[in-house]
Amino acid sequence: MNGTMRMVENWQAVRDKIGRFGWAKAIVDAFRPDTDRWIANYADDASRVAGWGHHYFCDRCYAALIFDSNKPGEHRCSGCGELRIAQEADDAWSYMYRMSTCSQVFNAAVLHKLYGDRKYMAYIRRALAFLCDNYGRFEVRTPPRQEGRFTGCDLTDGVAVIWLLNGMELVKEEFTSSELEHYKHRFFIPEAEFLIEKVGVTPNIVCWMKAAAGMTGLFFGERIWCERAAEGEYGIKKKLADGLLPEGFWYEASMHYHFYCAEGMTYYLAFCKIYGYDFPEMEDGLLRMYRYPVHYAFANGEFPNPNDGWPLLKFGNYAQAYEWIRNVHDEPAFRYALSFCYDKHDEALPGANIGGSARLLFGRDWENERFDHLPSGSGLPERDSRHDPSIYFAMLRSGRSELFLKYGFVLRGHSHADIMNFELFFKDEVMSRDISNSGYGSDLFREWQRKTIAHNSVMIDRQTQPNRPTGRMLAFDEGGSACSVAADEVYPGYGFVRSMRLHPNRLEDLFEVMPAAGTDESEAHTIDWFFHCAGELSSNLPFAPCERPGSEDGYQLMLETAVCGTDADWEVRWELDDKRVTLRMQGCPGTSVYIFKGYEHRLDLVRWGVMARRVAGSAAFKAEYSWEETNE
């Protein structure tokens, strides 16, 4: 090891942290009993078939199943409480067990360094022996072209290898040279060969797999694996050149996949520093990736959530990643992100986010951290309106209100059919949010969450948007918190223009559905405009229960549908816990206004939506939203 740092520079400082800070002691008190139980009951079986993690969801309400490491055949829903009995759930359980085996190697290594109990090293050796003894015999059952060698998928193989190596790095001095040679030849080098040779998978997956192979090369002193991980059509350099856009966002256009892509390379970068390996392309790319979300987060630390990912994301979901990158390269933007990550005043409450092992090892107490004294250019958000033309995002800010708008596509993969969708934030919460999605194996994902109908956008002829066009910023007024954006051929022969101006307590919104040159505007189409919001809905319109206004592309999932026809201006209201949101739309002859409940990311969570329907060759929906606090 001839680098500039150790993974943990001072273990006594970590022990002192546990004695000084309640959150540090609580972290150990949380994961040490879990690791001790795991070690006491660890008993993997090579005959278990490992599967796809996205199958570990309830097939009734689509909530996640509860993983119990001692019950391989019992999969109870965290939402409705029902048991799921299915081979694919058993396979997914096996994946989770094997992944936990590898992550617990890291936890055991941390506990060994803190307390010196030999049971932790004994577990690490048992887990490594199991993998070495059975490598080449494991069976997996996953979607085609995603097969791995021992955890289920190729991606999860890479993740598991990284956590094994992170743990082994902490206790490397405990292994004999013959042990390391055995692990190297029986498991790690064959797995590195697999991870290097596997091609044609999702770009963020490639980055994890190559990072795992590069870390293997550094740990075992064979830097050829670092070169193979970096170079070539599927190497990290090419993936970053293709996928990391100029401002620093990952081109899959999802906050989740942005961070997920960065995470695996972050552990690799830590190894590069430990072992003195220079990889400037990856280091520069990662620093830009961690700076980017700071500027597009809402004021409470939550993120806009376009496209595939997971719901309700915020800085706290990525605390571990920010702790690791700050340990490698400290700067104000990363400390600012971490200041949002933890529940400072409620750390003793059940469910409070106090962090995990990364905060214990690398973190600090952020209670008194101040950022208002730092100069412009320090990397901190300046809370101005901004836009990123390379990924077709805009963020408007005015007073305590913020609006995120997505107006184009770079890639179809992981995208949702929701061009011109927006999210609306005021004071301390996202009032109208993108629900993102849950497990990819669910009908809810396929029939609702990815469809246009679940977003604040427009559908033509009851069909979800078929195309993924690039967008155009027609006008951007930073000082006036306004923009006008366009996209062509959203539907064959039809494009969209959306113009929005944000004020401290209201939003002006004009959505135009425009035929392209040569399109016959006299041909009438059914044009449906949607808006979804949290809270209880009310209106003075005389709504009457009705049949769903469509039978496919998500219409079949609308609940409690009611309709009112009107030519005049109209309005509806949503009452939240401490806010009221009012939508007013300018009247147009022949308008049908529908209200309905639509699903969020689970079947047991719904919210009220509004649909305005017109039948015409073109349409212009002119709306104004206003909001106010109601409990002051």
Secondary structure, 3 states (H helix, E strand, C coil): CCCCCCCCCCHHHHHHHHHHCHHHHHHHHHHHHHHHHHHHHCCCCCCCCECCHHHCECCCCCCEEECCCCCCCCCEECCCCCECCCHHHHHHHHHHHHHHHHHHHHHHHHHHHHHCCHHHHHHHHHHHHHHHHHCCCCCECCCCCCECCCCCEHHHHHHHHHHHHHHHHHCHHHCCHHHHHHHHHHHHHHHHHHHHHCCCCCHHHHHHHHHHHHHHHHHCCCCHHHHHHHCCCCCHHHHHHHHECCCCCECCCCHHHHHHHHHHHHHHHHHHHHHCCCCHHHHHHHHHHHHHHHHHCCCCCECCCCCCCCCCCEHHHHHHHHHHHHHHCCCHHHHHHHHCCCCCCCCCCCCCCCCCHHHHHHCCCCCCCCCCCCCCCCCCCCCCCEEECCCCEEEEEECCEEEEEECCCCCCCCCCCCCCCEEEEECCEEEECCCCCCCCCCHHHHHHHCCHHHCCCEEECCECCCCCCCCEEEEEECCCCEEEEEEEEEECCEEEEEEEEEECCEEEEEEEEEECCCCCCCCCEEEEEEEEECCEEECCCCCEECCCCCCCCCHHHCEEEEEEEECCCEEEEEECCCEEEEEEECCCCCEEEEEEEEECCCCCCEEEEEEEEEEECCEEEEEEEEEEECCC
